Amino acid sequence: MVDGAVNALLTHGISESNVEVYWVPGSFELPQAALHLARTRRFAGIVCLGVVIRGQTPHFEHVAREAAGGIRQVALSTGVPATFGVITALTAEQAWDRAGGEVGNRGQEAAEAALEMAELVEQVNARGQAP
């Protein structure tokens, strides 16, 4: 997924020197990392990638819900687009299919969404605030 995201950014003209990759322990920690990155104001967008695979406990639902809500909150509270590239799957096979396999690459999709949102924010900011 990381390769898919980075390749999407480079394909759309983002310089490799402007792409930074950070690793966190798990999907639950994505919002905290995204918030710290967004607060620096160095990034036009943040692509959050992760995988949550259902196990035998409800832990899956909690982690996925909190990651999604936290990433959304980062975008809303900072104004910096933060995209949800977290695969939620029932099996490892399903996750691999969405991480560059038969179903596509969720990393690429999340990076493309971040690019679109960053452009939208730039266009809105260029027009200035409405009276």
FIBAMAR-222577 format. One line per 5 residues: number of its first residue (from 1); for each residue x, y, z of N, C-alpha, C, O. Coordinates in Angstrom, 3 decimals, always signed. Each point is the difference from the previous one (the first is absolute). Layout:
! residues N
NUM = X,Y,Z,X,Y,Z,X,Y,Z,X,Y,Z | ...
***
This chain:
! residues 131
1 = +0.821,-1.190,+0.000,-0.821,+1.190,+0.000,+0.862,+1.249,+0.000,-0.323,+0.982,-0.669 | +1.400,-1.014,+1.404,+0.886,+1.163,+0.032,+0.563,+0.261,-1.389,+0.026,+1.140,-0.463 | +0.421,-2.195,-0.197,+0.520,+0.179,-1.361,-1.079,+0.565,-0.924,+0.284,+0.872,-0.821 | -1.500,-1.356,+0.947,-1.098,+0.512,-0.820,-0.262,+1.462,+0.255,-0.240,+0.763,-0.936 | +0.283,-0.358,+2.199,-0.229,+1.402,+0.349,+1.120,+0.885,-0.522,-0.257,+1.040,-0.605
6 = +1.485,-1.447,+0.835,+1.141,+0.797,-0.446,+0.010,+0.100,-1.524,+0.224,+1.077,-0.552 | -0.462,-2.185,-0.121,-0.032,+0.024,-1.464,-1.100,+0.920,-0.516,+0.207,+0.713,-0.982 | -1.351,-0.715,+1.612,-1.096,+0.888,-0.413,+0.416,+1.456,+0.148,-0.264,+0.814,-0.885 | +0.909,-0.483,+1.988,+0.440,+1.379,+0.218,+1.023,+0.419,-1.054,-0.095,+1.088,-0.567 | +1.069,-1.952,+0.312,+1.033,+0.310,-0.990,-0.596,+0.119,-1.403,+0.379,+0.883,-0.768
11 = -1.302,-1.766,+0.443,-0.657,+0.029,-1.309,-0.757,+1.303,-0.221,-0.105,+0.483,-1.127 | -0.417,+0.080,+2.205,-0.751,+1.251,-0.096,+0.886,+1.233,+0.177,-0.502,+1.102,+0.222 | +1.812,-1.286,-0.321,+0.906,+1.136,-0.027,+0.537,+0.478,+1.333,+0.646,+1.046,+0.064 | -0.899,-1.786,+0.995,+0.576,+0.373,+1.297,+1.455,-0.453,+0.012,+0.301,-1.150,-0.318 | +0.590,+2.048,+0.683,+1.424,-0.314,+0.053,+0.283,-1.010,+1.112,-0.580,+0.075,+1.083
16 = +1.468,-1.007,-1.361,+0.356,-1.007,+1.001,+0.503,+0.655,+1.291,-0.212,-0.533,+1.089 | +0.872,+1.682,-1.209,+0.501,+0.692,+1.190,-1.136,+0.578,+0.848,+0.212,+0.369,+1.155 | -1.408,-0.291,-1.722,-1.162,+0.506,+0.739,-0.880,-1.105,+0.557,-1.074,+0.271,+0.537 | +1.520,-1.513,-0.661,-0.751,-1.137,+0.534,+0.748,-0.534,+1.214,+1.169,-0.373,-0.092 | -1.848,+0.342,+1.216,+0.595,-0.542,+1.225,-0.846,-1.169,+0.478,-1.229,+0.066,-0.029
21 = +1.885,-1.137,+0.468,-0.687,-1.186,+0.494,+0.372,-0.188,+1.471,+1.173,-0.015,+0.370 | -2.202,-0.127,+0.446,+0.180,-0.251,+1.427,-0.733,-1.289,+0.355,-1.040,-0.308,-0.581 | +1.581,-0.440,+1.530,-0.591,-1.265,+0.416,-0.509,+0.120,+1.432,+0.638,+0.636,+0.839 | -1.772,-1.237,-0.564,-0.571,-0.036,+1.342,-0.226,-1.461,+0.386,-0.001,-0.876,-0.866 | -0.190,+0.606,+2.165,-0.148,-1.398,+0.428,-1.241,-0.710,-0.540,+0.022,-1.215,-0.199
26 = -1.100,+1.957,-0.041,-1.225,-0.638,-0.469,-0.995,+1.025,-0.498,+0.238,+1.204,+0.097 | -1.346,-1.673,-0.626,-1.015,+0.890,-0.569,-0.612,+0.924,+1.052,-0.391,+1.123,-0.318 | +0.306,-1.579,+1.551,-0.560,+0.826,+1.067,+0.816,+1.273,+0.217,-0.546,+1.029,+0.399 | +1.845,-1.095,-0.658,+0.888,+1.142,+0.210,+0.052,+0.968,-1.182,+0.611,+1.063,+0.108 | -1.230,-1.405,-1.215,+0.022,+0.874,-1.174,-0.515,+1.410,+0.274,+0.648,+0.961,-0.413
31 = -1.784,-0.795,+1.091,-0.486,+1.365,+0.229,+0.966,+0.872,+0.797,+0.156,+1.181,-0.308 | +0.485,-1.735,+1.314,+0.930,+0.795,+0.800,+1.187,+0.444,-0.853,+0.416,+1.157,+0.071 | +0.127,-2.062,-0.871,+1.110,+0.367,-0.873,-0.448,+1.036,-1.022,+0.709,+0.973,-0.255 | -1.885,-1.182,-0.329,-0.515,+0.945,-0.997,-0.201,+1.380,+0.605,+0.280,+1.006,-0.651 | -0.757,-0.946,+1.879,-0.210,+1.290,+0.660,+1.323,+0.735,+0.192,+0.090,+1.198,-0.268
36 = +0.923,-1.903,+0.725,+1.308,+0.643,+0.188,+0.551,+0.503,-1.326,+0.564,+1.093,-0.064 | -0.725,-1.881,-0.997,+0.477,+0.422,-1.315,-0.804,+1.195,-0.518,+0.576,+0.950,-0.531 | -1.884,-0.993,+0.681,-0.843,+1.105,-0.488,+0.315,+1.300,+0.726,+0.001,+1.069,-0.610 | +0.260,-1.155,+1.879,+0.285,+1.222,+0.789,+1.294,+0.689,-0.424,+0.192,+1.179,+0.296 | +0.693,-1.891,-0.979,+1.236,+0.633,-0.457,-0.268,+0.970,-1.147,+0.807,+0.892,-0.257
41 = -1.920,-1.059,-0.423,-0.379,+0.813,-1.161,+0.989,-0.147,-1.162,+0.071,+0.865,-0.872 | +0.691,-1.969,+0.866,+0.953,-0.258,-1.078,-0.606,-0.838,-1.117,+0.616,-0.162,-1.054 | -1.807,-0.370,+1.269,-0.567,-0.962,-0.935,-1.314,+0.499,-0.583,-0.843,+0.548,+0.710 | +0.682,-0.746,-2.025,-1.265,+0.341,-0.663,-1.027,-1.097,+0.218,-1.200,+0.237,-0.141 | +1.652,-1.424,+0.481,-0.891,-1.120,+0.261,+0.744,-1.108,+0.715,+1.224,-0.102,-0.075
46 = -1.986,-0.723,+0.767,+0.577,-1.118,+0.749,-0.759,-1.261,-0.393,-1.228,-0.048,+0.083 | +1.955,-0.955,-0.506,-0.583,-1.267,-0.420,+0.232,-1.005,+1.128,+1.139,-0.357,+0.300 | -2.214,-0.087,+0.311,+0.098,-0.953,+1.112,-0.294,-1.403,-0.509,-1.091,-0.271,-0.500 | +2.071,-0.620,+0.630,-0.139,-1.361,-0.498,+0.139,-1.004,+1.129,+0.848,+0.154,+0.880 | -1.667,-1.163,-0.907,+0.073,-1.047,+1.004,-0.888,-1.168,-0.376,-0.705,+0.034,-1.009
51 = +0.748,-1.058,+1.828,-0.823,-1.190,-0.212,-0.530,-0.454,+1.352,+0.735,-0.071,+0.985 | -2.028,-0.233,-0.961,-0.613,-0.595,+1.183,-0.712,-1.259,-0.478,-0.902,+0.061,-0.835 | +1.318,-1.199,+1.373,-0.591,-1.280,-0.392,-0.824,-0.536,+1.162,+0.452,-0.043,+1.144 | -1.669,-0.359,-1.471,-0.913,-0.511,+1.024,+0.605,-1.235,+0.667,+0.504,-0.910,-0.659 | -0.571,+0.913,+1.963,+0.430,-1.172,+0.759,-1.207,-0.644,+0.645,-1.100,+0.045,-0.550
56 = +1.293,-0.637,+1.700,-1.082,-0.699,+0.681,-0.659,+0.861,+1.072,-0.875,-0.476,+0.723 | +1.288,+1.742,-0.612,-0.576,+0.888,+1.004,-0.491,+1.275,-0.680,+0.317,+0.232,-1.167 | -1.078,+0.592,+1.868,-0.488,+1.252,-0.593,+1.078,+1.077,-0.115,-0.301,+1.128,-0.391 | +1.527,-1.450,+0.718,+1.111,+0.948,-0.087,+0.071,+0.637,-1.392,+0.282,+1.192,-0.123 | -0.532,-1.974,-0.907,+0.010,+0.445,-1.393,-0.875,+1.241,-0.188,+0.449,+1.004,-0.552
61 = -1.702,-1.079,+1.015,-0.932,+1.113,-0.177,+0.470,+1.250,+0.726,-0.104,+1.104,-0.535 | +0.611,-1.264,+1.726,+0.458,+1.144,+0.792,+1.173,+0.699,-0.676,+0.012,+1.225,-0.122 | +0.958,-1.992,-0.309,+1.189,+0.585,-0.634,-0.379,+0.703,-1.295,+0.420,+1.134,-0.235 | -1.207,-1.793,-0.606,-0.387,+0.595,-1.281,-0.817,+1.274,+0.211,+0.233,+1.003,-0.674 | -1.182,-1.038,+1.597,-0.847,+1.165,+0.266,+0.819,+1.173,+0.532,-0.169,+1.134,-0.448
66 = +1.036,-1.401,+1.381,+0.804,+1.076,+0.589,+1.001,+0.564,-1.006,+0.237,+1.207,-0.024 | +0.344,-2.055,-0.792,+0.933,+0.487,-1.032,-0.741,+0.900,-0.975,+0.476,+1.089,-0.321 | -1.634,-1.530,-0.151,-0.771,+0.799,-0.962,-0.436,+1.328,+0.612,+0.172,+1.055,-0.611 | -0.733,-1.106,+1.809,-0.456,+1.231,+0.649,+1.139,+0.944,+0.323,-0.139,+1.216,-0.140 | +1.250,-1.758,+0.564,+1.144,+0.836,+0.335,+0.603,+0.677,-1.219,+0.367,+1.174,+0.055
71 = -0.263,-1.904,-1.149,+0.540,+0.576,-1.226,-0.937,+1.088,-0.517,+0.452,+1.058,-0.438 | -1.745,-1.317,+0.491,-0.977,+1.017,-0.400,+0.156,+1.257,+0.852,-0.024,+1.116,-0.519 | +0.184,-1.302,+1.824,+0.122,+1.135,+0.916,+1.262,+0.816,-0.284,-0.020,+1.225,+0.118 | +1.097,-1.876,-0.486,+1.225,+0.712,-0.362,-0.274,+0.931,-1.176,+0.367,+1.174,+0.031 | -1.009,-1.700,-1.059,-0.296,+0.817,-1.183,-0.922,+1.160,+0.353,+0.232,+1.130,-0.431
76 = -1.259,-1.396,+1.200,-0.967,+1.043,+0.340,+0.591,+1.060,+0.923,-0.285,+1.187,-0.158 | +1.091,-1.599,+1.105,+0.510,+0.964,+0.983,+1.201,+0.800,-0.494,+0.245,+1.107,+0.480 | +0.504,-1.656,-1.432,+1.195,+0.712,-0.478,-0.185,+0.614,-1.383,+0.728,+0.924,-0.366 | -1.677,-1.417,-0.395,-0.169,+0.457,-1.370,+0.943,-0.666,-0.982,-0.068,+0.262,-1.201 | +0.938,-1.110,+1.690,+0.924,-0.732,-0.861,-0.669,-1.324,-0.394,-0.366,-0.783,+0.877
81 = +0.203,+0.523,-2.166,-0.616,-1.260,-0.408,+0.761,-1.197,+0.556,+1.216,-0.104,-0.159 | -1.937,-0.788,+0.808,+0.560,-1.251,+0.507,-0.911,-1.111,-0.509,-1.184,-0.038,+0.336 | +1.725,-0.854,-1.134,-0.837,-1.008,-0.631,+0.110,-1.343,+0.696,+1.028,-0.348,+0.581 | -2.121,-0.393,-0.659,-0.142,-1.289,+0.672,+0.345,-1.124,-0.970,-0.840,-0.445,-0.781 | +2.069,+0.003,+0.843,+0.447,-1.111,-0.829,+0.202,-1.240,+0.846,+0.994,-0.712,-0.143
86 = -1.945,+0.463,+1.026,+0.100,-1.152,+0.895,-0.882,-1.115,-0.549,-1.206,+0.174,-0.174 | +1.813,-1.299,-0.090,-0.742,-1.170,-0.457,-0.620,-0.670,+1.213,+0.684,-0.273,+0.986 | -1.967,+0.012,-1.061,-0.668,-0.820,+1.012,-0.433,-1.277,-0.705,-0.802,+0.038,-0.934 | +1.330,-1.154,+1.377,-0.240,-1.261,-0.704,-0.322,-1.116,+0.986,+0.344,+0.058,+1.180 | -1.005,-1.059,-1.703,-0.325,-1.165,+0.830,+1.154,-0.983,+0.057,+0.133,-0.760,+0.960
91 = +0.711,+0.778,-2.004,+1.118,-0.944,-0.070,+1.241,+0.701,-0.547,-0.093,+1.072,-0.600 | +1.238,-1.682,+0.812,+1.243,+0.534,-0.563,-0.051,-0.015,-1.519,+0.523,+0.907,-0.646 | -1.147,-1.926,+0.071,-0.119,-0.070,-1.461,-0.778,+1.203,-0.535,+0.409,+0.600,-0.995 | -1.517,-0.239,+1.633,-0.750,+1.173,-0.421,+0.847,+1.264,+0.102,-0.061,+0.865,-0.873 | +0.841,-0.761,+1.927,+0.860,+1.170,+0.180,+1.022,+0.091,-1.125,+0.203,+1.076,-0.563
96 = +0.441,-2.187,+0.229,+0.989,+0.004,-1.074,-0.639,+0.363,-1.341,+0.609,+0.690,-0.818 | -1.831,-1.156,+0.601,-0.700,+0.338,-1.244,-0.218,+1.502,-0.134,-0.032,+0.518,-1.117 | -0.119,+0.194,+2.239,-0.250,+1.438,+0.001,+1.280,+0.820,+0.148,-0.026,+1.228,-0.085 | +1.131,-1.911,+0.305,+1.286,+0.669,+0.197,+0.885,-0.128,-1.232,+1.226,-0.022,+0.108 | -1.846,-0.064,-1.274,+0.749,-0.114,-1.234,-0.297,-1.270,-0.758,+0.633,-0.288,-1.015
101 = -1.593,-0.473,+1.503,-0.372,-1.250,-0.663,-1.168,+0.171,-0.945,-0.108,+1.009,-0.697 | -0.756,-1.990,+0.677,-1.112,-0.067,-0.954,-0.997,+1.153,+0.104,-0.631,+0.359,-0.994 | +0.482,+0.217,+2.165,-1.034,+1.018,+0.211,+0.558,+1.419,-0.142,-0.759,+0.965,+0.094 | +2.040,-0.824,-0.313,+0.593,+1.326,-0.156,+0.990,+0.298,+1.117,+0.477,-0.902,+0.689 | -0.181,+2.177,-0.527,+0.966,+0.411,+1.010,-0.584,+1.154,+0.804,-0.096,+1.130,-0.480
106 = -0.287,-1.434,+1.697,-0.616,+1.001,+0.871,+0.958,+1.158,+0.276,-0.452,+1.123,+0.223 | +1.744,-1.365,-0.234,+0.976,+1.071,+0.182,-0.042,+0.999,-1.141,+0.023,+1.211,+0.221 | -0.084,-1.723,-1.437,-0.098,+0.861,-1.170,-1.282,+0.825,+0.067,+0.027,+1.206,-0.247 | -1.136,-1.838,+0.575,-1.286,+0.697,+0.071,+0.025,+1.107,+1.052,-0.508,+1.096,-0.235 | +1.097,-1.384,+1.389,+0.061,+0.997,+1.072,+0.897,+1.169,-0.380,-0.297,+1.148,+0.334
111 = +1.395,-1.435,-1.032,+0.890,+1.078,-0.447,-0.689,+0.881,-1.032,+0.124,+1.223,+0.046 | -0.847,-1.834,-0.971,-0.716,+0.777,-1.005,-1.097,+0.858,+0.644,-0.235,+1.130,-0.428 | -0.428,-1.659,+1.443,-1.010,+0.784,+0.722,+0.653,+1.179,+0.720,-0.559,+1.096,+0.025 | +1.739,-1.314,+0.561,+0.715,+1.084,+0.678,+0.387,+1.093,-0.987,-0.100,+1.186,+0.315 | +0.541,-1.579,-1.507,+0.353,+0.980,-1.027,-1.220,+0.832,-0.403,+0.084,+1.222,-0.125
116 = -1.204,-1.891,-0.076,-1.227,+0.714,-0.382,-0.443,+0.969,+1.095,-0.385,+1.134,-0.283 | +0.443,-1.587,+1.521,-0.420,+0.863,+1.102,+0.965,+1.157,+0.206,-0.429,+1.113,+0.300 | +1.724,-1.357,-0.457,+0.985,+1.082,+0.134,-0.235,+1.057,-1.070,+0.119,+1.196,+0.265 | -0.450,-1.636,-1.468,-0.289,+0.955,-1.071,-1.267,+0.795,+0.301,-0.047,+1.209,-0.226 | -0.970,-1.882,+0.732,-1.230,+0.699,+0.369,+0.270,+1.057,+1.062,-0.468,+1.132,-0.117
121 = +1.220,-1.493,+1.149,+0.335,+0.946,+1.071,+0.770,+1.184,-0.578,-0.258,+1.149,+0.359 | +1.199,-1.429,-1.249,+0.782,+1.072,-0.617,-0.904,+0.936,-0.812,+0.157,+1.219,+0.061 | -1.096,-1.783,-0.815,-0.918,+0.823,-0.792,-0.879,+0.859,+0.898,-0.197,+1.182,-0.285 | -0.322,-1.737,+1.336,-0.846,+0.744,+0.923,+0.801,+1.121,+0.661,-0.469,+1.134,+0.098 | +1.673,-1.460,+0.350,+0.841,+1.002,+0.650,+0.404,+1.121,-0.967,+0.131,+1.154,+0.407
126 = +0.065,-1.497,-1.688,+0.370,+0.998,-0.999,-1.128,+1.014,-0.219,+0.246,+1.166,-0.308 | -1.455,-1.624,+0.469,-1.159,+0.897,-0.169,-0.254,+0.849,+1.234,-0.742,+0.981,-0.051 | +1.359,-1.361,+1.153,-0.196,+0.750,+1.241,-1.273,-0.425,+0.698,-0.788,-0.791,-0.518 | +0.615,+1.321,+1.672,-1.174,-0.336,+0.815,-1.225,+0.763,-0.484,+0.092,+1.158,-0.406 | -1.226,-1.818,+0.456,-1.249,+0.657,-0.373,-0.354,+1.044,+1.053,+0.326,-0.165,+1.176
131 = -0.995,+1.246,-1.597,-0.360,+1.052,+0.970,-1.003,-0.483,+1.018,-0.402,+0.761,+0.880
***
